[in-house]
Amino acid sequence: MRNMSLAVLLLSMVSTVAYAGLADSLKGGGDLKALAESKTKEAAKSKANKEIAAKVNKKLLAEGRKYQCSFKSGTDELEKGCGTKSRKLANQIIEVKKTLQSQGYSGFKFVVSGHTDSSGDAAKNKDLSARRAQVMVKELVAQGVDANDIEAVGMGSEKMLVKPDNTPAKKARNRRYEVQISF
């Protein structure tokens, strides 16, 4: 009997605390309907951002592969002949930005990720990929991309295109940079 009384008392206290929390929300200017509508709009915006990011990233990945610049082996120094490729890639990034803004999208950044093959020390590869990504960011900014719209990230050999990369051709495919959009 005593246990049952204690259980009833605890349940009444929990419901009182829950009601008090709800009442505080309403007294403090909180409008549950507005809050629910806000959450719904936020979820819809997030879904729309994911959908547009997937579409844009597919295009950016293709353009990045088409206009891929090469680096001297083991360095972050670009091989000759990158100017035209980086200019074309920069123009694509600028066009994507204009298109997204004209459609009302905001709060996005372009992310240049550097990648390496699996040869050598993983920590050194991660550092090298970050330096290469930063070099490409500088190159794209020099070609007209707004520096506030783009950032560099080093991935090392974490996201290889080809596994295992046990031939020179496969290793070459994994040594790359990619441009994607992130909201």
N, C-alpha and C positions, 0 to 999 in steps of 0.2 A: 504494500500500500504506500509505504513511504517512497519507494522508488518511482511509483506511478505519479505521485504528487510532484516529485522532483522533475520528472520528465515533462509534465504539463507546465510547470513553472518555467523550465528552460525553453520550451516551444513558444510560450507567450512572450518571453523576453526577446527571442530571435525575431519574431514577427513585429514586435514593437520597434526594435532597432532597424529592421528593414523599412518599416513604414516611416520612421523618422528620417532615414536617408533619402527616401523618395520625397518626403515633404520638404526637406532641406533643398533638394534639387529644384522643386517647384517654387519655393519661396525666394531662392537666390536668382530668380529670373530664368531658371531653366525651363524650357518648353520641350516636353518629351516628343511632341509631334515634330517640332523643328529639328530636334536632335536626331530623330529617326530619319527625317528627310535628308539631313546633312550626311549621315552615314551612308544612305542609299546613293546619294550623288557622288560621294567619295569613292564608293565601291565601283560605280559605273565608270567614273573617270579612270580609276586604276585599271579596270578591264580594258577600256579604250586605249590607254597608254600602252598596255602589254600588247594589244593587237597591232597598233601602229608601229611599235618598236620591232615586233617580229617581221613585219613587212619591210620596214626601212632597213633593218639589219641584214636581211637577205640581199637587198640591193647594195648596201655598203660593203658587205663581204665580197660580192662579185666584183664590184668596182676596185676594191683593195687588191684583189688577186690580179685583176687586169692591169693595174698600174703599180705593181709590186716593185719596189726598189731593192737592190741587193747591197749587202754590206761586205766589206773585206773580212775574210775569215778570222774569227776570234776577236773582232773589234767592233766598235760602234761607228766606224768610218764608212760613209756611203761610197759605193762604187761610182765611177763616172757614168753620166747619162741619166741621172735621176730627176733632173730639173723638169723635163717635159711630163714625166709620169706624176711627179708630186703636184705639178700645176693642175693636171687633169683631175687628180684625186681631190685636191683642194676645191676645185670648181664644183665637183659633185657634192662635197660636204656643204658648201655655201648654198647650193641649190636646195638640198634637203632641208637646211635650216629655214630658208625662205618659204618653202612649201609648208613645213610644219607650222611656222608662225602664221601664215595666211589662213591655215585651218584652225587657228586658235590654240595650238599646243604651246606649252611653255614648260620651264623647269627641267629641261633636258640638257645633257652634255654629250659630246662625242668622246669616246674612249679609244685611244690607240693602245692596243695590247701587243707587246713584243713576245715572240716565242722562239725557242731554240730546239735543236735536236737533243737526243738523250746522251750524247757524248760528253765526257768530262764530269766535273764536279757540279752537283745540282745547285749549290749556293752560288757558285760563280756563274752558272748559266742564268740563274734568276736575276743576278745583278746585270749581266750582259744584256739580257732581254729588256730590262727596265731602261738601261742606257740607250739601247737602240730605239725603243718606243719614244723616249724623250727626244732623240735626234729627229725622229719623224714628226713629232709634234712641232719642233722648232722649224722644220722644213715646211710643214703645212701652214704654220703661222706666217712664215716668210712669203708664202704664196697667197695670203689673203684671208686665211681662217682666223677668226677672232680668238685671241689667246684665252679669253674668259670662257670660251665654249668648248675647250678641248683639254684633255688630260692624258697622261701616260701611265701605263701599268705594265709591270714585268711579270710574265707568267712562267718563264723558264721552259721546261719541257712538260709542264703539268697538263697541257691540252694539245697533245700531238694529233695531227691529222692522220698520220700513218703509223700503225704499230705492227710489228716492231720496226724501228727505223734502222734496219741492218744493211742497207745499201746506200751508196752515195746519193742516188736519186731520191730515196725515201727520206734521207736526212735533209736534203735540200728542200723538200716539201714542208718539212716541219720548221725550218728556219724562215720565219715570216713575221709580218705584223698584220694586224687586223684592225679595222675601224668599225666601231659599233656605237649605237646610241643608247643612252641610259637615262631613265626618268628618275 
